[in-house]
Amino acid sequence: MAENERVLSASDLVGDDAVVPFAVEALDARGRGVQLGSMLDQILARHDYPEPVSRLLAEMIVLTVLLGTSLKFEGKFIVQTQTDGPVDLLVVDYATPSSVRAYARFDEDALQAAVTAGATSSEALLGNGTLALTVDQGAYTQRYQGIVELAGQGIEAVAETYFRQSEQIPTTVKLAVAKIARRGENGFVESWRAGGLIAQFLPESPERMRMPDLPGGDLPEGAEEYAEGDEFDDAWLEVRALVDTVDASELTDPEVGVERLLFRLFHERGVRVFPADRVIDDCSCSRERIGEVLSNFSAEEIEESIEDGAIKVTCEFCGTNYEFDPKEFLQEE
């Protein structure tokens, strides 16, 4: 056994805001699990979005940290949706090694109409559009971006579609969000929690990955989805079946924990976990960075940005307000 691995026991708990990588070698499966507590609550409380928007953004944050912490690089991993639904924009940034920031944009009237109609599922709030996953390793490197169509799909489904179509890796994703009420000194206090699990099939033999839910697999010509009776690799079928047993409450319950959940799912197969990756609520904005952006504005753009004698900028991610004297950017002739 490698030094950074350990056999999982039911008593192991790493706690909130830590992404736990795991492997089930007997099933050729690897994945990551997480429960988000105070980090998520801080982000959502700061924005104070309507509850359906907060839930949707929380799902995106969970997905982003599950994927971002799996990439071994220095830089940013950005997940963004652009759609025609009531919530037309979601952006989540993960910056190595641990920083997360996020925000959402929505149409108040369209959102209220959706709530009135009871159409508050993630697929209904997103509508049609695209989801883009971007890896940015900084200066002197080329950005990598994968794009998948959002066509009435929820975030779980579109993530699975991305891995099937773009990465050709059999993948199953579970996401859950909850608002927890706890008794405090002055009554009950509500806070946000979320959890997620991603499992992927990564056998040594690439032929074993050519299954009906992958491009180039055994899917009959003209069929767009696998049907009952299609053949799957037994190992992947077992992984999917086990993950499908996960209840949303288990993903968000602090008394369960990621390791305990993994133990329940895979202990008969010998699940292993690896050191967790901590994530924190941390915005990268600063007065200096915003000043650099403004310094590239033309004199006309600077004039248009002046309000009550000053240039005022609010960070969309963390809500921090910055104020600048226009004279800093207007060069004397």
C-alpha positions as CSV (number, residue, x, y, z in Angstrom):
1,M,0.0,0.0,0.0
2,A,1.3,3.5,-0.9
3,E,2.1,5.9,1.9
4,N,-0.7,8.3,0.9
5,E,-3.4,5.6,0.9
6,R,-5.3,4.0,3.8
7,V,-7.9,1.2,4.1
8,L,-11.2,2.9,4.9
9,S,-13.0,2.1,8.1
10,A,-16.4,3.2,9.1
11,S,-15.1,5.6,11.8
12,D,-13.0,7.7,9.4
13,L,-14.4,11.2,8.9
14,V,-12.5,14.1,7.4
15,G,-15.3,16.6,7.9
16,D,-16.8,19.4,5.8
17,D,-15.2,21.4,3.0
18,A,-12.7,18.7,2.0
19,V,-12.8,16.7,-1.2
20,V,-12.0,13.0,-0.6
21,P,-10.5,11.0,-3.6
22,F,-11.2,7.3,-3.5
23,A,-10.5,4.1,-5.5
24,V,-12.3,0.8,-5.7
25,E,-9.6,-1.3,-7.5
26,A,-11.7,-4.4,-7.6
27,L,-14.2,-2.5,-9.8
28,D,-11.7,-0.4,-11.7
29,A,-13.4,2.7,-10.4
30,R,-12.1,6.0,-9.1
31,G,-13.9,9.0,-7.8
32,R,-14.2,11.9,-5.4
33,G,-16.7,12.8,-2.7
34,V,-17.4,16.0,-0.7
35,Q,-19.6,17.6,1.8
36,L,-19.6,21.4,1.9
37,G,-20.6,23.3,5.0
38,S,-19.4,26.7,6.2
39,M,-17.6,27.4,2.9
40,L,-20.8,27.0,0.9
41,D,-22.9,28.8,3.5
42,Q,-20.6,31.8,3.5
43,I,-20.8,32.1,-0.3
44,L,-24.6,31.8,-0.5
45,A,-25.3,34.0,2.6
46,R,-23.2,36.8,1.1
47,H,-25.2,36.8,-2.2
48,D,-28.6,36.3,-0.5
49,Y,-30.1,34.9,-3.7
50,P,-33.7,33.5,-3.8
51,E,-33.7,30.0,-2.6
52,P,-34.0,28.2,-6.0
53,V,-31.0,30.2,-7.3
54,S,-29.0,29.4,-4.2
55,R,-29.7,25.7,-4.6
56,L,-28.7,25.7,-8.3
57,L,-25.5,27.6,-7.6
58,A,-24.7,25.2,-4.8
59,E,-24.9,22.2,-7.2
60,M,-22.5,24.0,-9.5
61,I,-20.1,24.7,-6.7
62,V,-20.1,21.0,-5.7
63,L,-19.5,19.9,-9.2
64,T,-16.7,22.4,-9.7
65,V,-14.8,21.4,-6.6
66,L,-15.2,17.7,-7.4
67,L,-13.7,18.2,-10.8
68,G,-11.2,21.0,-10.1
69,T,-9.5,19.3,-7.2
70,S,-8.8,16.3,-9.5
71,L,-6.7,18.4,-11.9
72,K,-3.0,18.5,-11.1
73,F,-2.0,21.9,-12.2
74,E,-1.5,25.5,-11.0
75,G,-4.1,27.9,-12.2
76,K,-7.9,28.1,-12.5
77,F,-10.7,25.7,-13.3
78,I,-13.9,27.6,-14.3
79,V,-17.3,26.1,-14.8
80,Q,-19.9,28.4,-16.5
81,T,-23.4,28.1,-17.9
82,Q,-25.0,30.5,-20.4
83,T,-28.6,29.7,-21.0
84,D,-32.1,31.1,-21.9
85,G,-33.7,30.0,-18.6
86,P,-34.6,32.1,-15.6
87,V,-31.1,31.6,-14.2
88,D,-29.2,32.5,-17.4
89,L,-25.6,32.6,-16.0
90,L,-23.8,30.6,-13.3
91,V,-20.0,31.0,-12.8
92,V,-17.8,29.0,-10.4
93,D,-14.1,29.6,-10.2
94,Y,-11.7,27.1,-8.5
95,A,-8.2,28.5,-8.1
96,T,-5.4,26.1,-6.9
97,P,-4.8,25.0,-4.3
98,S,-8.1,25.6,-2.6
99,S,-9.9,28.9,-3.4
100,V,-13.5,28.9,-4.5
101,R,-15.8,31.8,-5.6
102,A,-19.1,31.8,-7.4
103,Y,-22.0,33.9,-8.5
104,A,-25.3,33.7,-10.4
105,R,-27.4,36.0,-12.7
106,F,-31.1,35.6,-13.0
107,D,-34.2,37.3,-14.3
108,E,-36.4,38.2,-11.4
109,D,-39.7,38.1,-13.3
110,A,-38.9,34.9,-15.1
111,L,-37.8,33.3,-11.8
112,Q,-41.0,34.3,-10.0
113,A,-43.0,32.9,-12.8
114,A,-41.1,29.6,-12.6
115,V,-41.6,29.5,-8.8
116,T,-45.3,30.1,-9.2
117,A,-45.5,27.3,-11.8
118,G,-43.5,25.0,-9.6
119,A,-40.8,24.7,-12.2
120,T,-37.8,25.0,-9.9
121,S,-35.8,21.9,-10.9
122,S,-32.3,22.6,-12.2
123,E,-33.3,21.7,-15.8
124,A,-36.2,24.1,-15.7
125,L,-34.2,27.0,-14.2
126,L,-31.4,26.6,-16.6
127,G,-33.3,26.0,-19.8
128,N,-31.3,25.6,-23.1
129,G,-27.7,26.8,-23.7
130,T,-24.2,25.6,-22.9
131,L,-22.0,24.5,-20.1
132,A,-18.3,25.3,-20.5
133,L,-15.4,23.8,-18.4
134,T,-12.2,25.8,-18.7
135,V,-8.7,25.1,-17.5
136,D,-6.5,28.2,-17.3
137,Q,-2.9,27.6,-16.3
138,G,-2.0,31.3,-16.5
139,A,0.3,33.3,-18.7
140,Y,2.2,31.6,-21.5
141,T,-0.2,28.7,-21.7
142,Q,-3.2,28.0,-23.9
143,R,-6.6,27.7,-22.3
144,Y,-8.4,24.4,-22.6
145,Q,-12.1,24.5,-22.9
146,G,-14.7,21.8,-23.2
147,I,-18.3,22.7,-24.0
148,V,-21.4,20.6,-23.7
149,E,-25.0,21.5,-24.7
150,L,-27.6,22.1,-22.1
151,A,-30.9,21.0,-23.5
152,G,-33.4,20.7,-20.7
153,Q,-30.8,18.8,-18.6
154,G,-29.9,19.1,-14.9
155,I,-26.4,19.6,-13.7
156,E,-25.8,16.0,-12.8
157,A,-27.0,14.8,-16.3
158,V,-25.0,17.4,-18.2
159,A,-21.8,16.5,-16.3
160,E,-22.3,12.8,-17.2
161,T,-22.9,13.8,-20.8
162,Y,-19.7,15.8,-20.9
163,F,-17.6,12.9,-19.8
164,R,-19.3,10.5,-22.2
165,Q,-19.0,12.7,-25.2
166,S,-15.8,14.7,-24.6
167,E,-13.6,12.5,-22.4
168,Q,-15.2,9.2,-23.3
169,I,-15.1,8.1,-19.6
170,P,-18.1,6.3,-18.1
171,T,-19.1,8.6,-15.3
172,T,-21.9,8.8,-12.7
173,V,-22.6,11.9,-10.7
174,K,-24.7,12.6,-7.6
175,L,-25.3,16.1,-6.2
176,A,-27.5,17.2,-3.3
177,V,-28.3,20.5,-1.6
178,A,-30.0,21.1,1.8
179,K,-30.9,23.9,4.1
180,I,-30.4,22.8,7.7
181,A,-32.0,24.4,10.7
182,R,-30.1,24.2,14.0
183,R,-31.1,25.5,17.4
184,G,-29.0,28.5,18.4
185,E,-29.0,31.0,21.4
186,N,-31.8,33.0,19.8
187,G,-33.8,30.3,18.2
188,F,-33.3,28.2,15.1
189,V,-30.6,29.2,12.6
190,E,-30.6,28.1,9.0
191,S,-27.5,27.2,7.0
192,W,-26.7,25.7,3.7
193,R,-25.1,22.3,3.1
194,A,-24.3,20.4,0.0
195,G,-22.7,17.1,-1.0
196,G,-21.6,15.3,-4.1
197,L,-20.1,12.1,-5.4
198,I,-18.5,11.4,-8.8
199,A,-17.4,7.9,-9.8
200,Q,-15.7,6.9,-13.1
201,F,-14.8,3.7,-14.8
202,L,-11.1,3.6,-15.6
203,P,-10.0,0.0,-16.5
204,E,-6.5,-0.7,-17.9
205,S,-8.1,-2.2,-21.0
206,P,-9.6,0.6,-23.1
207,E,-11.9,-2.0,-24.8
208,R,-13.8,-2.4,-21.5
209,M,-14.8,1.3,-21.7
210,R,-16.6,0.8,-25.1
211,M,-20.1,0.4,-23.7
212,P,-23.5,1.5,-24.9
213,D,-23.4,4.9,-23.1
214,L,-20.2,6.0,-24.9
215,P,-19.6,7.2,-28.5
216,G,-18.2,4.3,-30.5
217,G,-19.6,1.8,-28.1
218,D,-22.1,-1.0,-28.9
219,L,-25.1,1.3,-29.2
220,P,-27.3,0.3,-32.1
221,E,-27.2,2.6,-35.1
222,G,-29.6,5.5,-34.8
223,A,-30.2,5.0,-31.1
224,E,-29.3,8.0,-28.9
225,E,-29.5,6.3,-25.5
226,Y,-28.8,2.8,-24.1
227,A,-31.9,0.6,-23.8
228,E,-32.9,-2.2,-21.5
229,G,-31.0,-5.3,-22.5
230,D,-27.8,-3.5,-23.6
231,E,-24.7,-5.1,-22.3
232,F,-22.5,-3.4,-19.8
233,D,-19.2,-4.3,-18.1
234,D,-20.3,-6.0,-14.9
235,A,-17.9,-3.9,-12.8
236,W,-19.2,-0.6,-14.1
237,L,-22.8,-1.9,-13.8
238,E,-22.1,-2.6,-10.1
239,V,-20.6,0.8,-9.5
240,R,-23.6,2.6,-11.1
241,A,-26.0,0.4,-9.1
242,L,-24.2,1.2,-5.8
243,V,-24.0,4.9,-6.5
244,D,-27.7,5.0,-7.4
245,T,-28.5,3.8,-3.9
246,V,-27.2,7.1,-2.4
247,D,-29.9,9.3,-1.0
248,A,-29.7,13.1,-1.1
249,S,-30.0,13.2,2.7
250,E,-26.9,11.1,3.0
251,L,-24.8,13.4,0.9
252,T,-25.7,16.4,3.1
253,D,-26.0,14.8,6.5
254,P,-22.9,15.9,8.7
255,E,-23.4,12.8,10.8
256,V,-22.8,10.5,7.8
257,G,-19.7,12.1,6.3
258,V,-18.0,11.3,3.0
259,E,-15.8,8.4,4.3
260,R,-18.6,6.8,6.1
261,L,-20.8,6.9,3.0
262,L,-18.0,5.5,0.9
263,F,-17.5,2.7,3.4
264,R,-21.2,1.9,3.3
265,L,-21.2,1.8,-0.5
266,F,-18.0,0.0,-1.3
267,H,-16.6,-1.7,1.8
268,E,-17.2,-5.2,0.4
269,R,-15.0,-4.4,-2.5
270,G,-12.1,-2.8,-0.5
271,V,-12.5,0.9,-1.1
272,R,-9.4,3.1,-0.5
273,V,-9.3,6.8,0.2
274,F,-6.5,9.3,-0.4
275,P,-5.6,12.6,1.4
276,A,-8.4,15.1,1.1
277,D,-8.2,18.4,-0.7
278,R,-9.5,21.3,1.4
279,V,-11.5,24.1,-0.2
280,I,-12.2,27.6,1.1
281,D,-14.4,30.6,0.3
282,D,-11.7,32.9,-1.1
283,C,-12.1,35.6,-3.8
284,S,-9.1,36.7,-5.9
285,C,-10.3,40.2,-6.5
286,S,-8.2,43.1,-5.2
287,R,-7.9,46.9,-5.7
288,E,-4.7,46.4,-7.6
289,R,-6.2,43.9,-10.1
290,I,-9.2,46.1,-10.8
291,G,-7.0,49.1,-11.1
292,E,-5.0,47.2,-13.8
293,V,-8.2,46.5,-15.7
294,L,-9.3,50.2,-15.5
295,S,-5.9,51.4,-16.7
296,N,-6.6,49.7,-20.0
297,F,-9.8,51.7,-20.5
298,S,-9.9,54.5,-23.0
299,A,-10.5,58.0,-21.9
300,E,-14.1,57.8,-23.2
301,E,-14.7,54.5,-21.3
302,I,-13.3,56.1,-18.1
303,E,-15.7,59.1,-18.5
304,E,-18.6,56.8,-19.0
305,S,-17.7,54.9,-15.8
306,I,-17.7,57.9,-13.6
307,E,-20.6,58.1,-11.1
308,D,-20.9,61.0,-8.6
309,G,-17.3,62.0,-9.3
310,A,-15.8,58.5,-8.8
311,I,-15.5,55.1,-10.5
312,K,-17.2,52.5,-8.4
313,V,-16.7,48.8,-9.0
314,T,-18.4,45.9,-7.1
315,C,-17.0,42.4,-7.4
316,E,-19.7,40.1,-8.7
317,F,-18.2,37.2,-6.7
318,C,-17.7,38.5,-3.2
319,G,-19.6,41.8,-3.2
320,T,-16.6,43.9,-2.2
321,N,-16.9,47.6,-3.3
322,Y,-14.0,49.5,-4.7
323,E,-13.9,53.2,-5.4
324,F,-11.3,55.0,-7.6
325,D,-10.5,58.6,-8.4
326,P,-10.9,59.0,-12.2
327,K,-7.8,61.2,-12.2
328,E,-5.8,58.0,-11.7
329,F,-6.7,56.9,-15.2
330,L,-7.2,60.1,-17.1
331,Q,-3.8,61.3,-18.6
332,E,-3.3,65.0,-18.8
333,E,-2.8,66.3,-22.3
